[in-house]
Amino acid sequence: MSREWTHTREVLGKLQPITASLYLGKLALKSPQLIAQARTLSQQYPLHDDRFKIHMIHYLRETMPGGMETLYEALLTDIMADKLQLGA
C-alpha cells in the first residue's frame, strides 16, 4: 500500500470511530495479503487495466468486511499509487 494511504485514511476519517477502528484493525492484519494479491495481479495485468481493477476489487470484497465500496475504491487507488512496492 501507499505509505501515506491518503485515500484510505480519508474514507476512514469519515466513518464513525468504532467502525473506522474495525476497518483499521482489519487493514493492519490483511495488508500483507492485499499487497501479495496486487503483486500477483500486476504480473498478469497492467495496473491501470480494468481487469486488474476488477480482480482487485473482487478480492477486497472477499477479504474485507462487506458493504464498504468507498473503502474498496480508496484501497485500490492507494495500492495502484504505490507501484514501487508492487514491483510494477
C-alpha positions in Angstrom: 0.0 0.0 0.0 1.0 3.5 -0.4 3.0 4.6 2.6 0.6 7.5 3.1 -2.7 5.6 2.4 -4.1 9.0 1.6 -7.4 7.9 0.1 -7.9 5.1 2.6 -7.3 7.5 5.5 -9.8 10.0 4.1 -12.5 7.4 3.9 -11.8 6.0 7.3 -11.9 9.5 8.7 -15.5 9.9 7.6 -16.7 6.8 9.4 -17.9 6.5 13.0 -14.9 5.9 15.3 -15.9 2.4 16.2 -16.5 1.4 12.5 -13.2 3.1 11.5 -11.3 1.2 14.2 -12.8 -2.1 13.0 -11.7 -1.5 9.4 -8.3 -0.2 10.5 -7.7 -3.4 12.5 -8.6 -5.5 9.5 -6.3 -3.4 7.3 -3.4 -3.9 9.7 -3.9 -7.7 9.6 -4.8 -8.0 5.9 -2.4 -5.5 4.3 0.4 -8.1 3.6 -2.2 -10.3 1.8 -3.6 -7.3 -0.1 -0.1 -6.4 -1.3 0.6 -10.0 -2.3 -2.6 -10.2 -4.3 -1.9 -6.9 -6.0 1.6 -8.1 -6.9 0.3 -11.3 -8.4 -2.3 -9.4 -10.4 0.2 -6.8 -11.5 2.2 -9.6 -13.1 -0.8 -10.7 -15.1 -2.3 -7.2 -16.0 -1.0 -3.7 -16.2 -2.0 -1.7 -13.0 -4.4 0.6 -14.9 -6.0 -2.3 -16.8 -9.7 -2.7 -16.0 -9.1 -6.4 -15.4 -6.6 -5.6 -12.6 -9.1 -3.3 -11.0 -12.0 -5.7 -11.3 -10.0 -8.6 -9.8 -8.6 -6.5 -7.0 -12.0 -5.1 -6.1 -13.4 -8.6 -6.1 -10.5 -9.7 -3.8 -11.1 -6.7 -1.5 -14.8 -7.6 -1.2 -13.9 -11.2 -0.2 -11.2 -10.2 2.2 -12.5 -7.1 4.0 -15.8 -6.7 5.8 -18.7 -6.1 3.5 -20.6 -3.1 2.2 -17.8 -0.6 2.1 -17.4 0.1 -1.7 -15.9 3.6 -1.0 -13.2 1.9 1.2 -12.5 -0.7 -1.5 -12.1 2.1 -4.1 -9.8 4.0 -1.8 -7.7 1.0 -1.1 -7.5 0.2 -4.8 -6.4 3.8 -5.5 -3.7 3.6 -2.8 -2.5 0.2 -4.0 -2.2 1.4 -7.6 -0.3 4.6 -6.4 2.5 2.5 -4.9 3.9 1.0 -8.0 7.4 0.6 -6.4 6.1 -1.7 -3.6 4.3 -3.8 -6.2 7.3 -4.0 -8.4 5.3 -2.8 -11.3 
